[in-house]
Amino acid sequence: MLTKVHSFVLIGIDPLRCEVEVDVAQRGLNKTMIVGLPQAAVKESIERVRRSIINSGYAFPIHALLINLAPADVKKEGAALELPMAIGILRATNFIQNDLHREFLIAGELSLDGRLRKIKGALSLALLARESGRRGVILPEENAREAAVVDGIEVYPVSSLSQAVSFLNEQLPLEPYELNGEPYQSSQLSSAMDFADVRGQEAVKRAITIAAAGSHNILMVGPPGTGKSMLAQRLAGILPPLSRSESLETTRIYSALGLLPDGVALMDERPVRTPHHSATAQALIGGGSMPRPGEVSLAHHGILFLDELPEFSRYVLEMLRQPLEAGEVTVARVHAAIKFPARFMLVAAMNPTASGYASDNPKARDKYLHKLSGPLLDRIDIHVEVPAVPYRELTGKRPGTSSTQMRQQVLSARAVQHKRFGDQTCNARMDSKQLKSHCELDDGCLLMMKQAMDEMGLSARAYDKVRRVARTIADMEGSARIAESHLAEAVQYRLLDRKF
């Protein structure tokens, strides 16, 4: 008997509907085959399916069994197809006596005793079910909360193969899983780490506030012990909370990689990724024979912090150009090119020289700076110097600017940008049309900009970066137009353009 069960596979982080076709012959040798480009884990899964069916009290076919995974030209990996295989086999052998399974997308990993284990990509599965017009999904209990955030479908969590069979035979009525209240707790607007803990560095805090207000990339340059890492660690606490759409996009990435914590439906905090400088290109950007997202995608809608920036491989750093410019990464392979979202805020830190300290020798300084290419630095909006903290500020009792004060400025500026652009755009992401419309310079500003470009040798990209930063400064001060003071402050944040 031939039967079909609908499931899914992940291509990168995107779901693709997979049809599991099961054909049980009425005669012939006891031979089982899986076709349709299954990877090793999928080929091995048939033995888990066999023992799970038998240990759940059902009979496994004694004649030839063929399982086809369609579409046949897409590689299949992972264990999520085990429950659909088992359902198909049991329907083909009449242990399941109706076709209720056709109304659902089904996925789950089986244990030898028939219990179901958590799968990767449950959120993508639920989104696919809604897009394809299915009634809902059947999946392991541990994935129920994650899938239930998708409106318009029914989510039926099951704990074992026998429970799934009883439900499909309409012998065991189950209620669709529903979230109790909000899918996530509202982000806590107070961070455990406060900027008030950082002594001095008020000018750097100002630059960080501007960066957070417009989602600008920022590079901090200073000797060891000046607080660069402390400042970077506290930046996430002043960013606005994730919107619903941002949370869905970010959660889908972590779900596809199996990195979503147990019981979490939607991520409520902006991700912060801090890869070590020994990270490979594949770890940072993504890739592999079956392409997977890298750190830049795991930092989507969050922060990518690269400490000791020049110590990263130059080859790896140059790969950051595309995601910094386009907000996505394209991993090309022979048969396909897969795109991963990578719209993050780059926060980087570096020492002024290889020794860590400022040097009077310009050759030593330039040699270290030239580990970073001009095109990469061009894509960083704000370069700020982090000087050594004077003793009187280290021992003083006067409190510095706190995270609460900085957050208020950030949220105020973001509210202006939300009114101007909507949800998906902020000042750092303005295109040429939006730049022309919202960053118009008067005669005084144009003259100042001309002088800056002549003296510093700014590129056309740096010119646009300066205007974007100036627009953010104006938004923080509630100004509808960019004034000369706003532009002057934005220009002085092009510190490293003077070095090249």
Protein Blocks (a to p, Z undefined) as FASTA:
>chain_A
ZZdddddddehjaccdddddddddfbdcdddddehiiafklmmmmmmmmmmmmmnopacd
fbdcddddddfkbccedjklmmmmmmmmmmmnopaccfklmmpccdddddfkopacddeh
klmmmmmmmmnopabdcddfklmmmmmmpghiacdddfbfklmmmmmnopaccdddddeh
jfbdcddfbdfbdfklpggjllmmmmmmmmmmnopacdddddehiommmmmmmmmmmpcc
ddfklmmmmmmmmmmnopacghiabdcbdcdddddfkbcfklmnogcjbdcddfklmmgo
iacddehkllpcfklmmmmmmmmmnopacdddfkbccddddddcddddddfbfnopacfb
lklmmmmmmmpcfklmmmpmbacddddddfklmmpmbdcddfklmmmmmmmmmmmmmmmn
ommbcfklpcfklmmmmmcccfklmmmmmmmmmmnopafklmmmmmmmmmmmmmmnopab
dcfklmmmmmmmmmmlmmZZ
